[in-house]
Amino acid sequence: MAICAVFVDRIKIFAQAGKGGRGCVSFRREKFVPRGGPDGGDGGRGGDVILRADQHTDQLAHLFYEPIIKAKNGGHGRGKKMHGKNASDKIVKVPIGTIVYQLPGADPSRTLVDGVRITNNQSEEIKAKNSTDEEELADLIPHSPDQQSAIATPRSTMNLLADLVRDHQEFLLCKGGAGGKGNVHFKSSRNRAPREYTDGDEGESGHFLFELRSIADVALVGYPNAGKSTLIGQISAARSKVAPYPFTTLHPVIGMVELDDYRRVTVADIPGLIEGAHRNLGLGHDFLRHITRCRLLLFVVDMAGSEGRSPIADLESLRREIDLYDPHLSLKPWIVVANKMDLPQAEENLRDFQERFPQRLIIPISAKERRGITELKRLLGERIDQLGPAMAGQTEVGAGHD
């Protein structure tokens, strides 16, 4: 039986740091040492929950099957002033480009998050609650009406915590609780045999939303069946699924394009967009959010009109959808790639297209027959050089706060 892999780029999780260990009540018992006094040790520190960006992790599927992240508790203090064992931190690897939000209802200060002790029964309830992620997220992230940005309004109800954009970059999601004090700290001239101690502090906890936005230099944008998957397979070693039906590509595929002088450019194959994508029609926001980090947009247009659509109308519709989703995206530099030039009507449609957009650079290619691929790669190198080096920290949240 074939197993269908699930691509997950948005997930709601519950994280809880470890609780600090309890302090110890103990008294020194040793031969020839009468009235040895208290010697109860302190409890160990609870483990932290830490997110680490990892270049070898490409999605969030591992959190789909483990939506509850819990660090271990610290060890209790022992006699002879022995300190309890500090719990190890819980390291969670996430893809580069992961954005972390704190969901509404939790303390946004990140330093006063209420500690909640999770029992086995409560864990089952949380798992059941996480099974309805998509419905809950649809309510938590309302979509804006037409003629408005669909990216600015939804996030206003959530607190942005971190944007992990570099390999091995770490973010402290939940801090472990401090260990309790043993009775050795409560001795005094009046209280020589104290039996007081303190429990360890609860670790921070909360509900969070992880959202992956692919990081690439160039994004291939176009309607379904425009030839984007074939194109990325011709210019890189990436292998997207190619088939004669729409929505063959169900998640972004990133390929590495080798240029002259040992240069490289990362290109993302974004699944096909349809009219109304800014309102989350089709797969909507699941695709559009992966474009936000790209520095250059390549609009792949079926110049032959093999799907019964006009190439001019296709480009105008794509530009309109991107502008309605986020006006800042429409300000990014873009190039038109006229694909399927090996089919009839392509030459005639290209002339009409050039008359409609006389100031726009148009690159005619045939991805299937590898025509124009060399010129396209040369132009990509020139445009990326003109844009300058990538600024990885442009969208990074420096201190973990919005």
C-alpha positions in Angstrom: 0.0 0.0 0.0 1.4 3.4 -1.0 1.9 6.0 1.7 1.1 9.6 0.7 3.5 12.1 2.1 2.0 15.1 3.7 3.6 18.5 3.2 3.0 20.7 6.2 4.0 24.4 6.2 1.7 25.7 8.9 1.0 24.0 12.3 -0.4 24.9 15.7 1.5 23.4 18.6 1.5 23.5 22.4 4.9 23.9 24.1 5.7 23.5 27.8 9.1 24.0 29.4 10.1 21.7 32.3 9.3 22.4 35.9 12.1 23.1 38.4 13.0 20.4 40.9 11.8 20.6 44.5 14.2 21.6 47.3 15.2 19.0 49.9 14.7 18.8 53.6 17.6 17.0 55.1 19.9 17.1 58.1 23.5 16.1 58.4 24.0 12.7 60.1 27.6 11.9 60.7 29.6 10.2 63.5 31.3 12.6 65.9 29.3 15.5 64.4 26.4 16.3 66.8 23.8 18.6 65.6 25.1 18.7 62.1 22.4 21.1 61.0 20.4 21.2 57.7 22.0 20.1 54.5 19.1 19.9 52.0 20.2 20.7 48.4 18.4 22.8 45.8 16.3 21.4 43.0 17.5 21.3 39.4 16.4 23.7 36.6 13.7 22.6 34.2 14.5 22.1 30.6 13.9 24.9 28.0 12.1 24.5 24.7 14.4 25.8 22.0 13.7 26.2 18.3 16.7 25.7 15.9 16.7 26.4 12.2 18.1 23.5 10.3 19.0 23.4 6.6 18.3 19.7 6.4 14.7 20.1 7.5 12.4 21.2 4.7 8.9 21.2 6.3 7.0 20.9 9.6 5.5 17.4 9.1 7.3 16.0 12.2 5.3 18.5 14.4 2.1 17.4 12.7 2.4 14.0 14.4 3.8 15.5 17.7 1.8 18.7 18.3 2.7 18.8 22.0 6.3 19.7 22.9 7.4 19.1 26.5 10.8 19.5 28.1 11.8 17.4 31.0 11.5 18.5 34.7 14.5 19.2 36.8 15.7 16.7 39.4 14.8 17.1 43.1 17.5 18.2 45.6 19.1 15.6 47.9 20.9 15.5 51.2 24.5 16.5 51.7 23.7 19.7 49.9 23.5 17.8 46.6 22.0 19.9 43.8 19.2 18.3 41.7 20.0 17.4 38.1 19.4 20.2 35.6 17.1 18.9 32.8 18.3 18.9 29.3 16.8 21.3 26.8 14.3 20.2 24.3 15.7 21.1 20.9 13.1 21.3 18.1 14.5 21.5 14.5 12.5 23.6 12.1 13.1 24.7 8.5 14.9 27.8 7.6 12.3 30.5 7.0 10.0 29.5 9.9 8.0 32.3 11.5 6.7 31.8 15.1 3.5 33.5 16.3 2.0 33.3 19.8 -1.7 32.6 19.4 -4.3 35.0 21.1 -5.2 34.4 24.7 -1.6 33.9 25.9 0.5 36.6 27.6 2.4 38.4 24.9 5.3 39.5 27.2 6.9 36.0 26.9 8.3 36.4 30.4 5.0 36.0 32.4 3.5 33.1 30.6 1.4 31.1 33.1 2.8 27.6 33.8 0.4 24.8 33.2 1.1 21.3 34.4 -0.2 18.8 31.8 -1.5 15.5 32.9 -2.0 12.5 30.7 -5.8 13.1 30.4 -5.2 16.7 29.5 -2.6 15.7 26.9 -5.2 13.6 25.1 -7.6 16.6 25.1 -4.9 18.8 23.6 -4.2 16.3 20.9 -7.9 16.2 20.0 -8.0 19.9 20.0 -5.0 20.1 17.6 -6.7 17.8 15.2 -9.0 20.6 14.1 -6.1 23.0 13.3 -7.3 24.1 9.9 -10.7 25.1 11.1 -9.4 27.0 14.2 -6.7 28.7 12.2 -9.3 29.9 9.7 -11.1 31.6 12.6 -7.9 33.0 14.1 -6.7 34.4 10.8 -9.6 36.1 9.2 -9.2 36.9 5.5 -9.5 40.5 4.5 -12.1 41.6 2.0 -11.5 42.5 -1.6 -9.3 45.4 -2.5 -7.3 45.1 0.8 -4.1 43.5 1.7 -4.7 39.9 2.8 -1.4 39.6 4.7 -1.4 42.8 6.9 -4.7 42.3 8.7 -4.7 38.5 9.7 -1.4 38.7 11.7 -2.6 41.7 13.7 -4.3 39.4 16.3 -1.2 37.4 16.9 2.2 38.3 18.5 5.1 37.8 16.2 7.9 36.2 18.2 10.7 35.1 15.9 11.7 34.7 12.3 14.4 32.0 11.8 16.2 32.9 8.6 19.8 31.5 9.2 21.1 27.9 9.6 21.6 27.0 13.3 19.8 30.2 14.5 18.0 29.5 17.8 15.1 31.0 19.6 14.1 30.3 23.2 10.4 29.5 22.9 9.6 28.5 26.5 12.0 29.0 29.5 12.3 26.2 32.1 11.4 26.9 35.7 14.0 27.5 38.4 14.8 24.9 41.0 13.4 25.2 44.5 15.5 26.0 47.6 16.6 23.3 50.1 16.2 23.8 53.9 19.9 24.8 54.1 18.8 28.3 52.9 16.4 28.8 55.8 18.7 28.2 58.8 19.3 31.1 61.2 20.4 31.7 64.7 16.9 31.3 65.9 15.9 28.4 63.5 18.7 25.9 63.6 16.7 23.0 62.4 14.5 24.4 59.6 12.0 22.2 57.8 11.0 24.7 55.2 11.7 24.3 51.5 10.3 25.7 48.2 9.0 23.9 45.2 10.4 24.5 41.8 8.9 27.1 39.5 6.6 26.0 36.7 8.0 26.3 33.2 6.6 28.6 30.6 3.9 27.2 28.3 1.6 28.4 25.5 0.0 27.7 22.2 2.0 28.8 19.1 1.6 28.9 15.3 4.6 27.9 13.2 4.5 29.1 9.6 7.0 28.2 6.9 7.9 30.7 4.2 10.4 29.3 1.7 13.6 31.3 1.2 14.7 31.6 -2.4 16.2 34.2 -4.7 13.6 33.7 -7.5 10.0 32.5 -7.5 8.3 30.9 -10.5 4.7 32.3 -10.5 2.0 31.3 -13.0 -1.3 29.5 -13.7 -1.6 25.7 -13.4 -0.1 23.9 -16.4 2.0 26.9 -17.4 5.1 24.7 -17.4 6.8 25.9 -14.2 7.7 22.4 -13.0 9.2 21.5 -16.4 11.2 24.7 -16.4 12.7 24.2 -12.9 13.6 20.7 -14.0 15.5 22.1 -17.0 17.5 24.8 -15.1 18.2 22.8 -11.9 18.4 19.3 -10.5 15.0 19.7 -8.8 12.4 17.3 -9.9 8.8 18.5 -9.5 6.0 16.2 -10.5 4.9 16.8 -14.1 1.5 15.7 -15.4 -1.2 16.9 -17.9 -3.6 18.2 -15.2 -3.7 21.2 -13.0 -2.3 21.5 -9.4 0.3 18.7 -10.0 2.7 20.6 -7.7 1.1 20.7 -4.2 4.0 22.3 -2.4 6.9 24.6 -3.2 10.0 22.9 -4.7 13.3 24.7 -4.4 16.1 24.1 -7.0 19.7 25.3 -7.2 20.6 26.9 -10.5 24.3 26.7 -11.4 25.6 29.8 -13.2 29.0 30.9 -14.5 31.9 31.8 -12.3 30.7 29.2 -9.7 27.6 31.3 -8.8 24.4 29.8 -7.6 20.8 31.0 -7.6 17.9 29.4 -5.7 14.6 29.1 -7.6 11.3 28.2 -6.0 8.6 26.5 -8.0 5.4 27.9 -6.5 2.3 25.8 -7.2 -0.2 27.3 -9.7 -2.3 30.3 -8.8 -5.9 30.9 -9.8 -8.1 33.9 -9.9 -9.3 34.8 -6.3 -6.1 33.3 -4.7 -5.8 36.4 -2.5 -9.2 35.4 -1.0 -7.7 31.9 -0.3 -9.6 30.4 -3.3 -8.0 27.2 -4.6 -4.9 26.7 -2.4 -4.6 30.5 -2.1 -2.5 31.6 0.9 -0.8 28.2 1.1 1.0 29.3 -2.1 1.2 33.1 -1.9 3.0 33.3 1.4 6.0 31.5 -0.1 6.6 34.3 -2.5 7.1 37.0 0.1 10.8 36.3 0.7 11.8 36.0 -3.0 13.8 38.9 -4.5 12.8 38.4 -8.1 9.5 37.1 -9.6 9.4 35.1 -12.9 5.9 35.1 -14.3 5.7 31.9 -16.4 3.0 32.5 -19.1 1.5 29.9 -21.4 2.1 31.9 -24.6 0.3 29.4 -26.8 -2.9 29.6 -24.8 -3.1 25.8 -24.7 -5.5 25.9 -21.7 -8.0 28.2 -23.6 -6.9 31.4 -21.8 -5.4 34.6 -23.1 -1.7 35.1 -22.1 -2.4 38.8 -21.6 -5.3 38.1 -19.3 -3.2 35.6 -17.4 -0.4 38.1 -16.6 -2.9 40.8 -15.6 -4.8 38.4 -13.4 -1.5 37.1 -11.7 -0.3 40.7 -11.1 -3.7 41.6 -9.6 -3.8 38.6 -7.3 -0.3 39.4 -5.9 -1.1 43.0 -5.4 -4.4 42.2 -3.6 -2.6 39.7 -1.4 0.2 42.1 -0.4 0.9 45.4 -2.1 4.6 45.2 -1.2 4.9 42.1 -3.4 3.9 44.0 -6.5 6.9 46.3 -6.0 9.4 43.5 -6.4 11.2 43.3 -9.7 9.7 40.8 -12.2 10.3 39.3 -15.6 7.9 37.6 -18.0 8.9 34.1 -19.3 6.9 33.2 -22.4 6.8 29.4 -22.3 5.5 26.8 -24.8 6.9 28.7 -27.8 7.0 25.4 -29.7 3.2 25.2 -30.0 1.0 26.8 -32.6 -0.3 30.3 -32.0 2.6 31.1 -29.7 4.4 33.4 -32.1 1.2 35.4 -32.9 0.3 35.6 -29.3 3.8 36.8 -28.4 3.5 39.7 -30.9 0.2 40.8 -29.3 1.8 40.4 -25.9 4.8 42.6 -26.7 2.4 45.3 -28.1 0.5 45.2 -24.8 3.6 45.4 -22.6 6.2 47.2 -24.7 8.4 48.2 -21.8 8.5 44.8 -20.1 11.3 42.3 -20.7 9.9 39.1 -22.2 12.0 35.9 -22.5 10.6 33.4 -25.0 11.4 29.8 -24.2 10.3 26.3 -24.7 11.0 24.4 -21.5 10.1 21.1 -23.1 12.6 21.5 -25.9 15.2 23.5 -23.8 14.9 26.5 -26.2 16.0 29.7 -24.5 17.2 28.1 -21.3 20.7 29.4 -21.6 19.6 32.9 -22.2 17.2 32.7 -19.2 20.0 31.5 -16.9 22.3 34.3 -18.1 19.6 36.9 -17.4 18.9 35.5 -14.0 22.5 35.9 -13.0 22.6 39.5 -14.2 19.4 40.5 -12.4 20.5 38.8 -9.1 23.8 40.6 -9.3 22.0 43.9 -9.8 19.8 43.3 -6.8 22.9 42.7 -4.6 23.5 40.2 -1.9 20.6 38.7 0.0 19.7 40.4 3.2 18.9 37.5 5.4 18.0 39.6 8.4 15.5 41.9 6.8 12.5 40.2 8.3 14.2 38.8 11.3 12.8 39.7 14.8 16.0 40.6 16.6 15.0 40.0 20.2 12.1 37.7 19.8 9.4 40.4 20.1 7.2 42.2 17.6 
